[in-house]
Amino acid sequence: MRYAAWPPYLCTVLHHHTTDTIVAIATPPGQGAIGIIRLSGPQAIAITQAIFRGKDLAAQPSHTLHFGRIVNQQTTVDEVVVSLYKGPRSYTGQDVTEISCHGSTYILQQVVSLCIARGARMAQPGEFTMRAYLAGRLDLTQAEAVADLIASNSSTAHHAAMHNLRGGFSTDLADMREQLIQFAALIELELDFSQEDVEFADRTRFYQLIQHITEATQTLVQSFQLGN
């Protein structure tokens, strides 16, 4: 879905929220062996490069890893690995970098502060996924599945979230919609030739399709309580 046809005020808000560069810590709060800071936006690579001492990230191919140091002026903050994903072949459809550093809360906050000082802003909750949706990388069902997958704490929940994240639910609906459109087109064609007494749509197949879609829809409706 694109936002070009949406109300002007909403377009302005979304434009602001997709043309700047956002940063956030992508790993859970607390200390750990590894912590990840993610950036997304048109200046993600430039901002990362400004605090990174290593290869020229802009000159590197997408989907690559690069070892180096994060520095604050002449002081080394940490030795890190930067993951580079150039748009549109990234999660958000924009340029994305992920800085993997040691999981000290102090180090993570230092890196985030350095990014903000160079033009990034703190991401709102779910904003990376929102950008993925606005860029057409995910539909709404897949976007919801991201949160479900993160929150899954059982095999069943995990399986359901993965199914939806891979487009299973969306694919089912799209397939049923496509079949209905095809039959609707055939019926409209018959109406155009109504005086010729010609049938283009197989009535038996049409009734079978209606029955199938009714049952499939009912199954989806009944699955809500289980999924919830």
Secondary structure, DSSP 8 states (H G I E B T S, - for coil): --STTS-HHHHHHHHHHHHS-EEEE-S-SS-EEEEEEEEESTTHHHHHHHHEESS-GGGS-SSEEEEEEEEETTEEEEEEEEEEE-TTSSSSSS-EEEEEEEE-HHHHHHHHHHHHHTT-EE--TTHHHHHHHHTTSS-HHHHHHHHHHHH--SHHHHHHHHHHHTTHHHHHHHHHHHHHHHHHHHHHHHHHTGGGT---S-HHHHHHHHHHHHHHHHHHHHHHHHH-
